[in-house]
Amino acid sequence: MEDTEPDTFVYKTWPEKFSDMLSEIGVESEAKEIATVDLESGDYYGRYFSQAPRMVTNKGCLEVKNSNIDLVQIIQKG
């Protein structure tokens, strides 16, 4: 390792990373744990269209404060 690199690395989940990015532009949000919100239990995409991916990975949710948006779900398709 280089002398300028820290010895420890802080592991952050995707919701925590996005929450940090939103706080930089002045948007308050809170990262939620995976599978703790009812929104995550449903289907992500409809199966009626051929472009809809079959495999989708849930990365977690953000609760946005002081906004018309309640929750933002982070998913990965592919």
VMD Tcl script that draws the C-alpha trace (Angstrom):
set ca {
  {0.00 0.00 0.00}
  {1.00 3.56 -0.57}
  {1.61 5.90 2.35}
  {-1.32 8.07 1.29}
  {-3.86 5.22 1.42}
  {-5.72 4.57 4.68}
  {-5.13 1.28 6.48}
  {-8.82 0.60 7.04}
  {-11.67 0.64 4.56}
  {-15.23 1.52 5.52}
  {-17.71 -0.85 3.87}
  {-20.86 0.92 2.69}
  {-23.95 -0.58 1.13}
  {-25.48 0.90 -2.03}
  {-28.21 2.75 -0.11}
  {-25.56 4.28 2.16}
  {-23.52 5.39 -0.87}
  {-26.55 6.96 -2.54}
  {-27.60 8.62 0.71}
  {-24.15 10.20 0.99}
  {-24.36 11.43 -2.62}
  {-27.80 12.93 -2.01}
  {-26.63 14.69 1.16}
  {-23.90 16.41 -0.90}
  {-26.61 18.14 -2.96}
  {-28.78 18.94 0.06}
  {-31.33 16.12 -0.08}
  {-31.99 14.39 3.24}
  {-32.38 10.63 3.07}
  {-32.00 7.55 5.24}
  {-30.64 4.20 4.07}
  {-32.87 1.23 4.92}
  {-31.72 -2.34 5.49}
  {-32.39 -4.84 2.71}
  {-35.73 -6.70 3.00}
  {-37.13 -4.48 5.76}
  {-39.56 -2.52 3.55}
  {-42.80 -3.96 2.08}
  {-41.96 -2.36 -1.28}
  {-39.17 -4.90 -1.82}
  {-41.42 -7.96 -1.69}
  {-43.24 -7.40 -5.00}
  {-42.24 -8.00 -8.62}
  {-39.91 -5.39 -10.07}
  {-40.91 -5.71 -13.73}
  {-43.91 -7.00 -15.64}
  {-43.44 -10.25 -17.57}
  {-45.62 -9.20 -20.52}
  {-42.85 -7.49 -22.51}
  {-39.88 -9.23 -24.08}
  {-37.44 -6.48 -22.98}
  {-38.21 -7.04 -19.30}
  {-35.26 -8.69 -17.56}
  {-35.78 -11.98 -15.76}
  {-33.08 -11.58 -13.14}
  {-33.25 -8.56 -10.85}
  {-31.21 -8.04 -7.68}
  {-32.52 -5.92 -4.82}
  {-29.83 -3.56 -3.49}
  {-31.96 -1.84 -0.82}
  {-34.09 1.27 -0.31}
  {-33.73 4.92 0.62}
  {-36.30 6.90 2.55}
  {-36.29 10.46 1.19}
  {-37.28 13.13 3.72}
  {-39.06 16.45 3.07}
  {-40.11 15.38 -0.43}
  {-43.10 14.02 -2.33}
  {-41.06 10.85 -2.87}
  {-41.34 8.43 0.05}
  {-39.05 5.57 -0.94}
  {-36.52 4.88 -3.67}
  {-35.67 1.25 -4.37}
  {-32.25 0.43 -5.80}
  {-32.29 -2.58 -8.10}
  {-29.80 -4.15 -10.48}
  {-31.01 -5.87 -13.63}
  {-29.18 -8.40 -15.67}
}
mol new
graphics top color blue
foreach p $ca { graphics top sphere $p radius 0.5 }
foreach p [lrange $ca 0 end-1] q [lrange $ca 1 end] { graphics top cylinder $p $q radius 0.2 }
display resetview
